[in-house]
Amino acid sequence: MVSDAQTAPHAAPAAEADFSKMGIYVDGRTTNELNELLKTKAIGEVTARDMYNFSCMHYLDDEPMNAAAEFFGLQGGDPSPSPSPSLHKVLDFGAGFAGDARVMAAEYPQCEITCVEVQPHIHDAAKHFTEMLRGASGPGGVADRCTHQCVDVFQTDVVGAPFDHVFSVLVVLHIPERARLWAALAASLKPGGTIYIEDYFAARPLTEQDKAQLAGPVACPYLPSHDEYLATLAEAGFVDVEWEVMTGRWLPFVDTRLKAFRAAGDRNARVHGAALTAELDLFYSTVHQLFTRGNLGGVRIRAKKAAP
């Protein structure tokens, strides 16, 4: 027998995301990890890769960034002495601590990346991490081609728009006003521009437990189904949409992440303290439970904005 909770539809658009229970977004976490790094490296020796693991918050390490770069037509290589006039303009929407943006700027020298983040404390930390690279990267380097704006795209236009590409990984899930969001992102893209998204969707009807955990530690107050997701993309003018289900690959990742975090319990307590370690454990274990139950799905989306 199936309960009413199990047959209930996915969560409807509701209140804004509450990040207060989301330990991974606490800026003290990245500061603690940076301090740990600086015990073994001088500030002038730190690279974008050195800061990647603690400033990247999604799954499969750098695979999403490299997959996006391939989709955008970027080529890896050594930076030229001066910026090219034909740089690809990339908007990293919801850039967080900008781990992907810095490595993309470092390893794909044909691009300049604008990092947009709505949370001021995360924006400030990300900007500080990028500025740390200025001396080592030189003119036209990472710190020049990776810039930061603390912007709510519902209230303010992003400086530098329109862009050639939009990159956003595990960010959209926090924003319930999907039609409005896709319209804002479409407006930030040039006609024919490309967008790369990784996100959650409701693979099956969500239970009340799913909804509570998503709205709590995961800060995801709304989750559309596959069909609803595609409908809002189409309404915003996105075409040639590729929908690649990632759930089967994400579940082993979140399982390994939780086990590794708990295996490093003594180290985590020393670096982060007991309270933050407990918050992080709650977040990692909640995500693991959600994917294990099978109602939460993960997707990798590639699309482009329709040309006139």
Salt bridges, closest charged atoms under 4 A:
GLU33 OE1 - ARG267 NH2 2.77
GLU33 OE2 - HIS272 NE2 2.94
GLU36 OE1 - LYS39 NZ 2.91
GLU36 OE2 - ARG270 NH2 2.95
ASP50 OD2 - LYS41 NZ 2.62
ASP62 OD2 - ARG49 NH2 2.82
GLU63 OE1 - ARG249 NH2 2.65
GLU63 OE2 - ARG300 NH2 2.96
ASP100 OD2 - HIS58 NE2 2.56
GLU107 OE2 - ARG49 NE 2.77
GLU131 OE1 - ARG134 NE 2.89
ASP144 OD1 - ARG134 NH1 2.72
ASP164 OD1 - LYS190 NZ 2.92
GLU177 OE1 - ARG180 NH1 3.31
GLU198 OE2 - ARG300 NE 2.73
ASP199 OD2 - ARG178 NH1 3.74
GLU208 OE2 - LYS211 NZ 3.43
ASP210 OD1 - ARG293 NH2 2.87
ASP227 OD1 - HIS226 ND1 2.81
GLU228 OE1 - HIS10 NE2 2.66
ASP240 OD2 - LYS304 NZ 3.33
GLU242 OE1 - ARG302 NH1 3.82
GLU244 OE1 - ARG302 NH1 3.11
ASP255 OD2 - LYS259 NZ 3.08
ASP255 OD1 - HIS288 NE2 2.92
ASP281 OD2 - ARG262 NE 2.76
